[in-house]
Amino acid sequence: MKAVAVFPSRREIRVVDHPEPKLTSPTEARMRVLEVGVCGTDREIAGFQYGTPPDGSDYLVIGHESLSEVVEVGAQVSKVKAGDLVVATVRRPCPHASCVACREGRQDFCYTGDYTERGIKRRHGFMTEFIVEEERYLNVVPRELREVGVLTEPLTIAEKSLEQLSMVQQRLPWACTGDAGKGPGRRCRAVVLGAGPVGILGAMALRLAGFEVTVYSRSAGHAEQNGIVSAIGARYIAAETHSVEELAAAAGPIDVVYEAVGASGVAFEVIKQLGPNGVFIFTGVPGRKGPIEVDTDDIMRDVVLNNQALLGSVNAPPHSFQAAIAHLGAFVSRWPDAVRSIITARFPIDQALEPLAAPGAGTKSVVQVSL
């Protein structure tokens, strides 16, 4: 069967003939892959920046944002059935008994770093025609979300982040987590750094939670991005025409910053504009582009004197996938055109190298594996 594979040792990426998987356990299900989203991680793997093949293989099938249809289930599978649409989680637990996080099913908090990830680290991904997966890693997607279900995994980044935000802000009796009735005497305000798919989905999640949202992105943006931001009742401010000080004046006091760009220079400029008792959430992973100049004393002083919290968040647990599916449904009900506009292009698997080679530029491309 067809699969998109990266050969790191040869610095080669191409469509290969990959063995079709079969059920090997009564708790597994076999799926026909329908769509796979392309994100910055996939492009970096396709550019040979990282990505590790499974043991014994010289290539890695890429893709971790999936939407599939169940075609066969093992004898002990009870939560999914043939015909169900499903999204699979990405990370699998490490093998070490000492890692309580992985033993509790929270491999997103793995202590050892010896986890595996579909399409990223030592486990083949989803950009192929069929996959087999353990039932416990599958999440059912309602049929009415067929058109946008592939956005589930990128939305889980926001779901986990906002859950962590809620936990951190329990330190405040008037916690600013988005509920207008419980805020500090006013609406809660959030700034989203980046207008790519992860940023836009984060902005939607924050709006759904009741935040006033400002999206701060490098350029004036594409018409689609501006239209989506406007449609969800948020504001778009471009960094090329507005300084971070002007951002703070327009959007502040800022209770939450949701970083979704992976650009440390911008992130550490905006940290200085975070309001009292605010939370800064990092989700992007910057590439190695050399040192930047940062006034660390100034940042540390503000963090301490203003009771600020800096939070890093990566990957997501199963309940974040379930929350993402539920919230996608809410997005479609509230902003149907905006949600559908996030996906800007679909490519057949034979043309998958095209979106993998192209810069993201704030758009979401999807590889259609099966119709």
C-alpha positions in Angstrom: 0.0 0.0 0.0 1.1 3.6 -0.5 2.8 5.5 2.3 4.8 8.8 2.5 8.2 7.9 4.0 11.3 9.8 5.1 14.7 8.1 4.8 16.8 10.2 7.2 20.1 8.4 6.5 19.7 9.1 2.7 18.0 12.5 3.2 15.2 11.3 0.9 11.4 11.5 1.0 9.1 9.7 -1.3 5.9 7.6 -1.7 6.8 4.0 -1.0 5.1 0.6 -1.1 4.5 -0.1 2.6 3.3 -3.4 4.0 -0.4 -3.4 4.8 -0.9 -4.1 8.5 -3.2 -6.8 9.9 -4.7 -7.3 13.3 -2.4 -9.1 15.7 -4.4 -8.6 19.0 -8.0 -9.0 19.9 -7.9 -5.4 21.3 -6.8 -3.8 18.0 -8.8 -2.2 15.2 -7.8 -1.7 11.5 -8.6 1.6 9.9 -8.7 3.1 6.4 -6.9 6.4 6.6 -9.1 9.2 5.2 -7.1 12.4 5.8 -3.8 13.4 7.3 -3.0 17.0 8.2 0.4 18.6 7.4 1.9 20.8 10.1 5.3 22.4 10.8 6.5 19.2 12.5 5.9 17.2 9.4 7.7 19.8 7.3 10.7 19.7 9.6 10.8 15.9 9.5 10.6 16.1 5.7 13.5 18.6 5.8 15.5 16.0 7.8 15.8 18.2 10.9 14.6 15.3 13.1 12.3 12.2 12.9 13.4 8.7 13.9 12.4 5.5 12.1 11.2 2.5 14.1 13.8 0.0 15.2 14.8 -2.2 12.3 13.5 0.2 9.6 15.5 2.7 7.5 12.4 4.9 6.9 9.7 6.6 8.9 6.1 6.9 7.6 5.2 10.4 8.6 1.9 12.0 9.6 0.4 12.4 13.1 -2.8 14.4 12.5 -5.3 11.8 11.3 -8.9 11.0 10.5 -9.7 7.3 9.7 -12.6 5.0 9.3 -12.7 1.6 11.1 -12.9 -1.3 8.8 -12.2 -4.3 11.1 -12.1 -4.8 14.9 -10.6 -7.5 17.1 -12.8 -9.8 19.2 -12.4 -7.8 22.4 -12.9 -4.4 20.9 -16.1 -2.8 22.3 -15.8 1.0 22.0 -15.5 1.3 18.2 -17.1 -0.6 15.4 -16.7 -0.9 11.6 -17.8 2.4 10.0 -16.9 4.6 12.9 -14.7 7.7 12.2 -11.8 7.8 14.6 -8.8 9.9 15.5 -5.8 8.2 17.0 -3.7 9.7 19.7 0.0 10.3 18.8 2.3 9.4 21.8 2.8 5.9 23.2 4.1 5.2 26.7 7.7 4.5 27.6 8.6 1.0 28.8 10.0 2.0 32.2 8.2 0.9 35.3 9.7 3.9 37.1 7.7 6.4 34.9 4.5 6.9 36.8 3.2 9.2 34.1 3.3 6.6 31.4 2.0 3.9 33.7 -1.0 6.1 34.5 -1.7 6.7 30.8 -0.3 10.2 30.8 2.6 9.8 28.5 2.3 13.4 27.6 4.1 13.9 31.0 6.7 11.2 30.4 9.7 11.5 32.7 12.1 9.4 30.8 11.7 10.8 27.2 11.7 7.2 26.0 8.2 7.4 24.6 7.4 6.8 20.9 5.2 8.9 18.7 3.3 8.0 15.6 5.0 9.6 12.5 7.6 11.3 14.6 9.7 9.1 16.9 10.3 5.4 16.4 6.8 4.5 15.3 5.3 4.8 11.8 2.7 7.5 11.2 -0.6 7.8 9.5 0.2 9.0 6.0 -0.6 5.6 4.5 -3.7 3.8 3.3 -4.3 1.5 6.3 -3.3 1.5 10.0 -3.8 -0.8 12.9 -4.1 0.6 16.4 -5.0 -0.5 19.9 -8.6 0.5 20.8 -7.5 2.5 23.8 -5.7 5.0 21.5 -8.8 5.7 19.4 -11.4 8.4 19.8 -14.7 8.3 17.9 -15.6 11.4 15.8 -19.2 12.1 15.0 -20.1 11.6 11.3 -21.2 15.2 11.0 -17.6 16.3 11.7 -16.2 14.4 8.7 -15.1 17.6 6.9 -13.1 19.0 9.8 -12.3 16.0 12.0 -8.7 16.0 10.9 -8.3 19.2 13.0 -8.8 17.3 16.2 -5.1 16.6 17.0 -3.9 20.3 16.5 -6.8 21.4 18.7 -5.7 19.1 21.5 -2.7 21.4 22.0 -5.1 24.1 23.1 -7.3 21.7 25.1 -4.4 20.5 27.2 -3.1 24.1 27.6 -6.4 25.5 28.7 -6.9 22.7 31.2 -3.4 23.5 32.7 -4.3 27.2 32.7 -7.4 26.4 34.7 -5.4 24.4 37.2 -2.7 27.1 37.6 -5.3 29.8 38.1 -7.0 28.0 40.9 -4.4 29.9 43.0 -6.7 32.9 42.5 -10.2 33.0 44.1 -11.2 35.1 41.1 -9.4 32.9 38.6 -9.3 34.4 35.1 -9.9 31.3 33.0 -12.4 32.8 30.6 -15.7 32.7 32.6 -16.9 36.3 32.4 -18.8 35.9 35.7 -15.7 34.9 37.6 -13.1 37.2 36.3 -11.3 40.0 38.2 -14.0 42.5 37.8 -13.8 42.5 34.0 -13.7 40.3 30.9 -10.7 38.0 30.8 -8.2 38.9 28.0 -6.0 36.6 26.0 -3.4 37.2 23.3 -2.7 34.4 20.8 0.8 34.6 19.2 0.5 33.2 15.6 -2.3 33.0 13.1 -1.5 29.5 11.8 -3.9 26.6 12.4 -2.7 26.0 15.9 -3.1 29.6 16.8 -6.5 30.0 15.1 -7.8 26.8 16.9 -6.4 28.1 20.1 -8.2 31.4 19.6 -11.4 29.6 18.9 -11.0 27.6 22.1 -10.3 30.8 24.1 -13.3 32.5 22.6 -15.5 29.5 23.4 -14.3 29.8 27.0 -15.3 33.4 27.2 -12.1 35.3 26.6 -11.6 38.5 24.7 -9.0 37.4 22.2 -6.4 39.3 20.2 -4.4 37.4 17.6 -0.9 38.9 17.1 0.9 37.7 14.0 3.9 38.7 12.0 2.2 40.0 8.9 -1.1 41.7 8.0 -2.3 38.1 7.2 -4.1 36.4 4.4 -7.7 37.3 3.8 -8.7 33.8 5.1 -6.9 34.4 8.4 -8.3 37.8 8.9 -11.7 36.6 8.0 -11.6 33.7 10.5 -10.4 35.9 13.3 -13.1 38.5 12.7 -15.8 35.8 12.3 -15.1 34.4 15.8 -15.3 37.8 17.4 -11.5 38.2 17.9 -9.2 41.0 16.8 -6.1 40.7 14.5 -3.0 42.8 15.1 0.0 42.6 12.8 3.5 42.7 14.2 4.8 44.4 11.1 2.7 47.5 11.8 2.2 47.3 15.6 4.9 47.0 18.3 4.4 44.7 21.3 3.8 47.9 23.4 1.0 48.9 21.0 -0.4 45.3 21.3 -0.5 45.6 25.1 -2.2 49.0 24.9 -4.8 47.6 22.6 -5.4 44.2 24.2 -4.3 44.7 27.8 -4.2 44.1 30.6 -3.3 40.6 29.3 -4.3 37.7 31.5 -3.2 34.9 29.2 -0.7 34.6 26.3 -1.1 31.5 24.2 2.1 31.1 22.1 1.7 29.2 18.9 4.6 30.4 16.7 7.7 28.7 18.0 9.6 32.0 17.6 11.5 32.7 20.9 12.3 36.3 19.9 8.6 37.3 19.7 7.6 35.2 22.7 10.1 36.9 25.0 9.2 40.4 23.8 5.5 39.7 24.6 6.3 38.2 28.0 7.2 41.7 29.1 3.6 42.8 28.3 1.9 40.0 30.4 -0.4 41.5 33.1 -0.4 40.9 36.9 -1.2 37.3 37.8 -1.0 36.4 34.1 -0.1 33.1 32.6 2.2 32.7 29.5 1.7 29.3 27.7 4.4 28.1 25.4 3.4 25.5 22.8 5.9 26.1 20.0 9.3 24.5 19.7 11.8 26.9 18.1 14.5 25.7 15.7 18.1 26.4 16.5 18.7 29.8 14.9 21.4 31.2 17.2 21.2 33.3 20.4 18.9 36.2 20.9 19.4 39.2 23.2 16.9 39.1 26.2 16.9 41.2 29.4 16.6 38.2 31.7 16.7 40.4 34.8 13.7 42.4 33.6 11.7 39.3 32.8 12.5 37.6 36.1 11.7 40.7 38.0 8.2 41.0 36.4 7.5 37.3 36.8 8.2 37.5 40.6 6.7 40.9 41.4 3.6 40.2 39.3 2.9 36.6 40.4 3.1 35.5 36.8 3.3 31.8 35.6 5.2 30.5 32.6 3.9 27.2 31.4 5.2 24.8 28.7 2.8 22.3 27.2 3.4 19.4 24.7 1.3 16.5 23.4 -2.1 15.7 24.9 -3.9 12.9 26.8 -7.0 11.0 25.6 -9.4 13.3 27.4 -8.0 16.3 25.5 -8.8 14.5 22.3 -12.3 13.9 23.5 -12.6 17.6 24.5 -11.3 18.6 21.1 -13.9 16.6 19.3 -16.7 18.1 21.4 -15.4 21.6 20.9 -15.0 21.1 17.2 -18.7 20.3 17.2 -19.3 23.6 19.1 -17.1 25.5 16.7 -19.0 24.1 13.7 -22.3 25.1 15.3 -21.1 28.6 16.2 -18.7 29.5 13.3 -19.3 26.9 10.5 -17.6 28.8 7.7 -14.7 29.9 9.8 -13.8 26.4 10.9 -14.0 25.0 7.4 -11.8 27.8 6.2 -8.9 26.6 8.3 -8.3 23.8 5.8 -7.1 25.6 2.6 -6.0 22.8 0.4 -6.3 19.0 0.0 -3.8 16.9 -1.9 -4.0 13.2 -3.0 -1.3 11.1 -1.5 0.6 10.9 -4.7 1.1 14.7 -4.4 1.8 14.7 -0.7 5.4 16.0 -1.2 4.0 19.3 -2.4 2.6 20.5 0.9 5.5 19.0 2.8 7.9 21.1 0.8 5.9 24.3 0.9 6.2 26.8 3.8 3.1 26.7 6.0 2.3 30.4 5.7 -0.5 30.2 8.1 -2.5 27.7 6.1 -3.6 24.1 6.8 -3.0 21.5 4.0 -4.4 18.1 4.2 -3.4 14.9 2.4 -6.4 12.9 1.2 -5.4 9.3 1.5 -8.8 7.7 0.8 -12.0 9.3 -0.5 
